[in-house]
Amino acid sequence: MNDRQGSEDRIDFGYQQVPVGEKARRVGQVFRSVADKYDLMNDLMSFGLHRLWKRQTIAMARLRPGMRVLDLAAGTGDLSRLMVEQVCDRGQVVMTDINEAMLALGRDRMLDAGISGNLDYALVNAEALPFADGSFDRVTIGFGLRNVTDKARALREMRRVLKPGGFVLVLEFSHLYLKPLQPAYDAYSFQLLPRMGRLVAGDADSYRYLAESIRMHPDQGTLRDMMQEAGLEDCDFTNLSGGVVAIHRGFRY
């Protein structure tokens, strides 16, 4: 399975169809544009709930001292920072992103917080991970999978770099299952969110893309099936906030 819709050489970028090779570049432009206001906008647009969603993800990771963790699409490092505390000095977190502006911002944030010893950084594409097979006890990706051009390939790569007994956690916006709330959610997503992006980040288009990319992302059951097709086992998901967000998990045995 892949993410391509319509003709073989085009793919979704929000509600647009763009050449496959263009998506990564356009996504990069989005995040370079909003990097400076990224954390503030996360707090505003989720009413602070993103912090609870991330803590729930870390609780589900069941980390122990000495573990090695790969954090993909780490952005400014919210998940990485929480995981560093749990793997302790004997462990390691590798904080990665495909976007150099976001990774640099995250690295500066970590250094400002005095975090360095067991945290490494890498500029990587989730579709072609530069790590050996069976390198990590856990792989996490928070709010990044929907921006990946070939999700199926990225999921296969996540499975490849997992140690046997490890698992992948995907924290991502998903599909609301409380259907009576859908009209209000749509109004917020397509009217209020772009206005907020224009006022705070000076960029309405990037936040319009955000809303569209969430709607185009596979629903909970479809993503679970994609993870299984990528070779992960015992795949499941946990809905948060009525399905606004879901945490998917898949094991390698």
C-alpha positions as a Markdown table, in Angstrom:
| # | Residue | x | y | z |
|---|---|---|---|---|
| 1 | Met | 0.0 | 0.0 | 0.0 |
| 2 | Asn | 1.2 | 3.5 | -0.7 |
| 3 | Asp | -0.2 | 7.0 | -0.3 |
| 4 | Arg | -0.6 | 7.9 | -3.9 |
| 5 | Gln | -3.9 | 8.9 | -5.1 |
| 6 | Gly | -5.1 | 9.2 | -8.7 |
| 7 | Ser | -2.2 | 9.0 | -11.2 |
| 8 | Glu | 0.9 | 7.0 | -10.2 |
| 9 | Asp | 3.2 | 10.1 | -10.1 |
| 10 | Arg | 1.1 | 12.4 | -7.9 |
| 11 | Ile | 0.3 | 12.5 | -4.2 |
| 12 | Asp | -1.8 | 14.4 | -1.7 |
| 13 | Phe | -0.4 | 17.6 | -0.3 |
| 14 | Gly | -3.4 | 18.6 | 1.8 |
| 15 | Tyr | -6.3 | 18.7 | -0.6 |
| 16 | Gln | -4.0 | 19.4 | -3.6 |
| 17 | Gln | -2.4 | 16.8 | -5.9 |
| 18 | Val | 1.3 | 17.4 | -6.4 |
| 19 | Pro | 4.1 | 15.5 | -8.1 |
| 20 | Val | 5.5 | 12.8 | -5.7 |
| 21 | Gly | 8.9 | 14.5 | -5.6 |
| 22 | Glu | 7.4 | 17.8 | -4.7 |
| 23 | Lys | 5.7 | 16.8 | -1.4 |
| 24 | Ala | 8.8 | 16.7 | 0.8 |
| 25 | Arg | 9.9 | 20.1 | -0.5 |
| 26 | Arg | 6.6 | 21.7 | 0.1 |
| 27 | Val | 6.3 | 20.2 | 3.6 |
| 28 | Gly | 9.8 | 21.5 | 4.3 |
| 29 | Gln | 8.6 | 25.0 | 3.3 |
| 30 | Val | 5.7 | 24.8 | 5.7 |
| 31 | Phe | 7.8 | 23.9 | 8.7 |
| 32 | Arg | 10.6 | 26.4 | 7.9 |
| 33 | Ser | 7.9 | 29.1 | 7.7 |
| 34 | Val | 6.3 | 28.2 | 11.1 |
| 35 | Ala | 9.4 | 27.0 | 13.1 |
| 36 | Asp | 9.8 | 30.1 | 15.2 |
| 37 | Lys | 6.2 | 30.0 | 16.4 |
| 38 | Tyr | 5.8 | 26.2 | 16.4 |
| 39 | Asp | 5.6 | 25.7 | 20.1 |
| 40 | Leu | 3.4 | 28.6 | 20.8 |
| 41 | Met | 1.0 | 27.6 | 18.1 |
| 42 | Asn | 0.9 | 24.0 | 19.4 |
| 43 | Asp | -0.2 | 25.3 | 22.8 |
| 44 | Leu | -2.8 | 27.6 | 21.3 |
| 45 | Met | -4.3 | 25.4 | 18.7 |
| 46 | Ser | -4.6 | 22.3 | 21.0 |
| 47 | Phe | -5.5 | 24.4 | 24.1 |
| 48 | Gly | -2.4 | 22.8 | 25.7 |
| 49 | Leu | -3.7 | 19.3 | 25.2 |
| 50 | His | -0.7 | 18.3 | 23.1 |
| 51 | Arg | 1.4 | 18.1 | 26.2 |
| 52 | Leu | -1.0 | 15.5 | 27.7 |
| 53 | Trp | -1.1 | 13.6 | 24.5 |
| 54 | Lys | 2.7 | 13.4 | 24.5 |
| 55 | Arg | 2.9 | 12.3 | 28.1 |
| 56 | Gln | 0.4 | 9.6 | 27.4 |
| 57 | Thr | 2.6 | 8.4 | 24.5 |
| 58 | Ile | 5.6 | 8.3 | 26.8 |
| 59 | Ala | 3.7 | 6.4 | 29.4 |
| 60 | Met | 2.8 | 3.8 | 26.8 |
| 61 | Ala | 6.4 | 3.5 | 25.7 |
| 62 | Arg | 7.3 | 1.7 | 29.0 |
| 63 | Leu | 10.9 | 3.0 | 28.9 |
| 64 | Arg | 13.6 | 1.7 | 31.2 |
| 65 | Pro | 17.1 | 2.9 | 32.0 |
| 66 | Gly | 19.6 | 1.8 | 29.3 |
| 67 | Met | 17.2 | 1.7 | 26.4 |
| 68 | Arg | 18.0 | 3.2 | 23.0 |
| 69 | Val | 15.2 | 5.2 | 21.4 |
| 70 | Leu | 14.7 | 6.7 | 17.9 |
| 71 | Asp | 12.5 | 9.8 | 17.8 |
| 72 | Leu | 11.5 | 10.6 | 14.3 |
| 73 | Ala | 10.0 | 14.0 | 13.1 |
| 74 | Ala | 11.1 | 15.2 | 16.6 |
| 75 | Gly | 10.5 | 18.9 | 15.9 |
| 76 | Thr | 11.4 | 20.9 | 18.9 |
| 77 | Gly | 11.9 | 17.8 | 21.0 |
| 78 | Asp | 8.9 | 17.4 | 23.3 |
| 79 | Leu | 9.0 | 13.6 | 23.2 |
| 80 | Ser | 12.7 | 13.4 | 23.1 |
| 81 | Arg | 13.0 | 15.5 | 26.3 |
| 82 | Leu | 10.6 | 13.3 | 28.2 |
| 83 | Met | 12.3 | 10.1 | 27.0 |
| 84 | Val | 15.8 | 11.3 | 27.9 |
| 85 | Glu | 14.7 | 11.5 | 31.5 |
| 86 | Gln | 13.6 | 7.9 | 31.5 |
| 87 | Val | 16.4 | 6.1 | 29.7 |
| 88 | Cys | 18.9 | 7.8 | 32.0 |
| 89 | Asp | 22.6 | 8.2 | 31.4 |
| 90 | Arg | 23.0 | 4.5 | 30.3 |
| 91 | Gly | 20.5 | 5.0 | 27.6 |
| 92 | Gln | 20.3 | 7.0 | 24.4 |
| 93 | Val | 17.7 | 9.0 | 22.5 |
| 94 | Val | 18.4 | 9.9 | 18.9 |
| 95 | Met | 16.4 | 13.0 | 18.0 |
| 96 | Thr | 15.8 | 13.3 | 14.3 |
| 97 | Asp | 13.9 | 15.4 | 11.7 |
| 98 | Ile | 14.0 | 15.8 | 8.0 |
| 99 | Asn | 13.7 | 19.6 | 8.3 |
| 100 | Glu | 16.9 | 21.3 | 9.2 |
| 101 | Ala | 15.2 | 24.4 | 10.7 |
| 102 | Met | 13.1 | 22.3 | 13.1 |
| 103 | Leu | 16.0 | 20.1 | 14.1 |
| 104 | Ala | 18.2 | 23.2 | 14.8 |
| 105 | Leu | 15.4 | 24.7 | 16.9 |
| 106 | Gly | 15.0 | 21.5 | 18.8 |
| 107 | Arg | 18.7 | 21.2 | 19.4 |
| 108 | Asp | 19.0 | 24.8 | 20.7 |
| 109 | Arg | 16.1 | 24.1 | 23.0 |
| 110 | Met | 17.7 | 21.0 | 24.5 |
| 111 | Leu | 21.0 | 22.8 | 24.9 |
| 112 | Asp | 19.3 | 25.7 | 26.7 |
| 113 | Ala | 17.8 | 23.2 | 29.0 |
| 114 | Gly | 21.2 | 21.6 | 29.8 |
| 115 | Ile | 20.3 | 18.3 | 28.1 |
| 116 | Ser | 23.2 | 16.8 | 26.2 |
| 117 | Gly | 24.8 | 13.6 | 27.6 |
| 118 | Asn | 22.5 | 10.9 | 26.3 |
| 119 | Leu | 20.9 | 12.8 | 23.4 |
| 120 | Asp | 22.1 | 12.7 | 19.8 |
| 121 | Tyr | 20.8 | 14.5 | 16.7 |
| 122 | Ala | 20.5 | 13.4 | 13.1 |
| 123 | Leu | 19.0 | 15.0 | 10.0 |
| 124 | Val | 17.1 | 12.0 | 8.4 |
| 125 | Asn | 14.3 | 11.0 | 6.1 |
| 126 | Ala | 12.0 | 8.5 | 7.8 |
| 127 | Glu | 11.7 | 6.6 | 4.5 |
| 128 | Ala | 15.5 | 5.8 | 4.4 |
| 129 | Leu | 16.8 | 5.6 | 7.9 |
| 130 | Pro | 20.7 | 5.5 | 8.2 |
| 131 | Phe | 20.7 | 3.0 | 11.0 |
| 132 | Ala | 21.5 | -0.7 | 11.2 |
| 133 | Asp | 18.8 | -3.3 | 11.5 |
| 134 | Gly | 17.7 | -3.9 | 15.1 |
| 135 | Ser | 19.3 | -0.7 | 16.5 |
| 136 | Phe | 16.5 | 0.6 | 18.8 |
| 137 | Asp | 14.3 | -0.6 | 21.6 |
| 138 | Arg | 11.6 | 1.9 | 20.7 |
| 139 | Val | 10.8 | 4.1 | 17.7 |
| 140 | Thr | 8.5 | 7.1 | 18.1 |
| 141 | Ile | 7.0 | 9.6 | 15.7 |
| 142 | Gly | 4.8 | 12.4 | 17.0 |
| 143 | Phe | 2.6 | 14.4 | 14.6 |
| 144 | Gly | 5.0 | 13.6 | 11.7 |
| 145 | Leu | 3.7 | 10.5 | 9.8 |
| 146 | Arg | 1.0 | 12.4 | 7.9 |
| 147 | Asn | 3.7 | 14.6 | 6.3 |
| 148 | Val | 5.7 | 11.6 | 5.1 |
| 149 | Thr | 5.5 | 11.0 | 1.3 |
| 150 | Asp | 5.5 | 7.2 | 1.4 |
| 151 | Lys | 4.1 | 6.2 | 4.8 |
| 152 | Ala | 4.3 | 2.5 | 4.0 |
| 153 | Arg | 8.0 | 2.7 | 3.3 |
| 154 | Ala | 8.6 | 4.7 | 6.4 |
| 155 | Leu | 6.7 | 2.1 | 8.5 |
| 156 | Arg | 8.8 | -0.7 | 7.0 |
| 157 | Glu | 12.0 | 1.3 | 8.0 |
| 158 | Met | 10.7 | 1.8 | 11.5 |
| 159 | Arg | 10.2 | -2.0 | 11.8 |
| 160 | Arg | 13.6 | -2.7 | 10.3 |
| 161 | Val | 15.5 | -0.7 | 12.9 |
| 162 | Leu | 13.6 | -2.1 | 15.9 |
| 163 | Lys | 15.2 | -4.7 | 18.1 |
| 164 | Pro | 13.1 | -7.9 | 18.5 |
| 165 | Gly | 10.7 | -7.3 | 21.3 |
| 166 | Gly | 10.6 | -3.5 | 20.6 |
| 167 | Phe | 7.7 | -1.5 | 19.3 |
| 168 | Val | 6.8 | 1.6 | 17.3 |
| 169 | Leu | 4.6 | 4.3 | 18.7 |
| 170 | Val | 2.8 | 6.7 | 16.3 |
| 171 | Leu | 1.2 | 9.7 | 17.8 |
| 172 | Glu | -0.9 | 11.5 | 15.2 |
| 173 | Phe | -4.0 | 13.5 | 14.5 |
| 174 | Ser | -6.7 | 11.1 | 13.5 |
| 175 | His | -10.5 | 10.9 | 12.7 |
| 176 | Leu | -13.1 | 12.1 | 15.2 |
| 177 | Tyr | -15.4 | 9.3 | 16.2 |
| 178 | Leu | -17.9 | 11.6 | 18.1 |
| 179 | Lys | -19.7 | 12.5 | 14.9 |
| 180 | Pro | -22.1 | 15.1 | 16.4 |
| 181 | Leu | -19.0 | 17.2 | 17.1 |
| 182 | Gln | -17.8 | 17.0 | 13.5 |
| 183 | Pro | -19.3 | 20.3 | 12.3 |
| 184 | Ala | -17.8 | 22.3 | 15.2 |
| 185 | Tyr | -14.4 | 20.5 | 14.6 |
| 186 | Asp | -14.5 | 21.4 | 10.9 |
| 187 | Ala | -15.3 | 25.0 | 11.6 |
| 188 | Tyr | -12.4 | 25.2 | 14.1 |
| 189 | Ser | -10.0 | 23.5 | 11.6 |
| 190 | Phe | -10.8 | 25.4 | 8.5 |
| 191 | Gln | -11.9 | 28.8 | 9.8 |
| 192 | Leu | -10.3 | 29.5 | 13.2 |
| 193 | Leu | -7.0 | 27.7 | 12.8 |
| 194 | Pro | -5.9 | 29.5 | 9.6 |
| 195 | Arg | -6.8 | 32.8 | 11.2 |
| 196 | Met | -4.8 | 32.0 | 14.3 |
| 197 | Gly | -1.9 | 31.0 | 12.0 |
| 198 | Arg | -2.1 | 34.3 | 10.2 |
| 199 | Leu | -2.3 | 36.4 | 13.5 |
| 200 | Val | 0.4 | 34.5 | 15.5 |
| 201 | Ala | 2.7 | 33.0 | 12.9 |
| 202 | Gly | 2.0 | 35.3 | 10.0 |
| 203 | Asp | 1.1 | 32.2 | 7.9 |
| 204 | Ala | -2.5 | 31.2 | 7.3 |
| 205 | Asp | -1.6 | 28.8 | 4.4 |
| 206 | Ser | 0.6 | 26.5 | 6.5 |
| 207 | Tyr | -2.2 | 26.0 | 9.1 |
| 208 | Arg | -4.7 | 25.5 | 6.3 |
| 209 | Tyr | -2.4 | 22.7 | 5.1 |
| 210 | Leu | -2.3 | 21.3 | 8.6 |
| 211 | Ala | -6.1 | 21.0 | 8.7 |
| 212 | Glu | -6.2 | 19.4 | 5.2 |
| 213 | Ser | -3.4 | 17.0 | 5.9 |
| 214 | Ile | -5.2 | 15.7 | 9.0 |
| 215 | Arg | -8.4 | 15.0 | 7.0 |
| 216 | Met | -6.3 | 13.2 | 4.3 |
| 217 | His | -4.4 | 11.1 | 6.8 |
| 218 | Pro | -5.6 | 7.4 | 7.1 |
| 219 | Asp | -8.1 | 6.7 | 9.8 |
| 220 | Gln | -7.4 | 4.7 | 12.8 |
| 221 | Gly | -8.2 | 1.3 | 11.4 |
| 222 | Thr | -6.5 | 1.9 | 8.1 |
| 223 | Leu | -3.3 | 3.0 | 9.7 |
| 224 | Arg | -3.3 | 0.0 | 12.0 |
| 225 | Asp | -3.6 | -2.2 | 8.9 |
| 226 | Met | -0.8 | -0.3 | 7.2 |
| 227 | Met | 1.4 | -1.0 | 10.2 |
| 228 | Gln | 0.6 | -4.7 | 10.0 |
| 229 | Glu | 1.4 | -4.8 | 6.3 |
| 230 | Ala | 4.7 | -3.2 | 7.1 |
| 231 | Gly | 5.6 | -6.3 | 9.2 |
| 232 | Leu | 4.7 | -5.0 | 12.6 |
| 233 | Glu | 2.6 | -7.3 | 14.8 |
| 234 | Asp | -0.1 | -7.0 | 17.5 |
| 235 | Cys | -0.9 | -3.5 | 16.1 |
| 236 | Asp | -3.5 | -1.5 | 18.0 |
| 237 | Phe | -4.5 | 2.1 | 18.7 |
| 238 | Thr | -5.7 | 4.2 | 21.6 |
| 239 | Asn | -8.0 | 7.1 | 20.8 |
| 240 | Leu | -7.5 | 10.4 | 22.7 |
| 241 | Ser | -9.9 | 13.4 | 22.9 |
| 242 | Gly | -12.6 | 11.7 | 21.0 |
| 243 | Gly | -10.4 | 10.6 | 18.2 |
| 244 | Val | -8.9 | 14.0 | 17.5 |
| 245 | Val | -5.6 | 12.2 | 18.2 |
| 246 | Ala | -4.7 | 8.5 | 18.3 |
| 247 | Ile | -1.6 | 6.6 | 19.5 |
| 248 | His | -0.8 | 3.5 | 17.3 |
| 249 | Arg | 1.5 | 0.8 | 18.5 |
| 250 | Gly | 3.1 | -2.1 | 16.6 |
| 251 | Phe | 5.6 | -4.7 | 17.8 |
| 252 | Arg | 8.5 | -6.5 | 16.2 |
| 253 | Tyr | 9.0 | -10.1 | 17.5 |
